[in-house]
Every structure is written in structure tokens, then in C-alpha cells.
Amino acid sequence: SSTQREYINHLIDEIESSMLVKPELKFADYIDIYSMIDCQLVVEFSCNTDSYNQSTFFYKTVDSNDSRIKFCVWDFDLAYGNVSETNVIRPNIWVYNSYDNRRFWWTEAMENVEYSEMVRQRWRQYRQTNFSNEHIEQIIDSLTNVLTVGGAERRNSDAWIIWHGTDWRGPNKICAEKYLSTSYDEEIEFVKEWIKRRLYFMDGELLVK
């Protein structure tokens, strides 16, 4: 309804105005900060080119005890190096500031000292748990096993010509000094190597400084 649209537009205006108030973390009055940080870290870890300005959604539960905006993530087909855009295929860039002001929320948030420190602390926590190298490797190996042991990957490769054709990395030879995998096993190694380089970059930016 027009009333709902007016309310949403007014809310967004208030959020964006509050982001310009520094050094206070005023937008925490409207946004679940840890939800925002978790969304950002997942997006950045995967280098999701559809993120922030496109495939990023938030919700607000009005009848909840906490009615602040919360974020959810989805749409990761153009991620983990599987994209032809040269400015986001590299594992050593930040997605949130790789474009124009369509990333306004995150560029402004990262200029807030308190928020950026919370991002660092959250990343340090996750690197010891769900985002540890060992845990990520286990997940990849487990999913690989699920797809290969029953023949699903073989049937998919037989049905679709994907290893010697064109994919999203076709025009580039940037990530891991290669551009097209010639087999499923090679693609798995590509993803693992890309993720290692991504983690190295994020650690250097968030844990060392």
C-alpha cells in the first residue's frame, strides 16, 4: 500500500541519515548490527558480485521485542571467483567499495570506527570456528563426496557441456592464474585455492591492522 511505501521510504531515509552521524553508532537504533556484520562477512568471503546493491534483503518483524532490521543472504551463483567481472573476481578486493555509491550503507558503516572494530572482532571469532581453514575444507570435501559418490556429478557433466565451454571466468586469467576448468576435480581445486587466497587477504585486512 502507499502507506507502507511511505513508511519504508521514511525508515530508509532515517537509517541513511543516522549513518552519516559519526563517531556514534546511531544506525544501531534501526539495524541489528551483528546481522549486518554477518551478512557483510559472508558476502565478502565469497566475493559475491550480486551483493549489496542487488541480492541483499532485510526484514523487520514489527510485533517482535526487537523490531530492528535484520539481514539475510542468498544468490551465490556469481561468487567464489565464478564471475567475469575483473573488479570482483580477484580474491584481494573488498566488494563493498568496488563499485559506486550503491554500496552506501556498507561504505558508510565501515567508516564508523566502532562498527569496523566489531567487524574485526566478529571475523576473528569466525576464523576460529565456522570460517577456519579446516572447517571450510571439510565442508567442501563433504559436499564433493555427496555429488560424486552417487554419480550426480557425472550425470550432470554428461548432460551439460561445462568443462570445455565458456563460463563466467572465460574472459579472465586473473584468479589462480587460470580461467577455465577442464574437469570437476580441477574446479574443486580452483575453488579451494581461491578460498585460501581470499582468507589470506581478509586476515591481512581485518586481523593484522
Beta strands, then each sheet from edge to edge (+ up, - down):
strand 1: 56-59
strand 2: 70-73
sheet 1: 1+ 2-
end
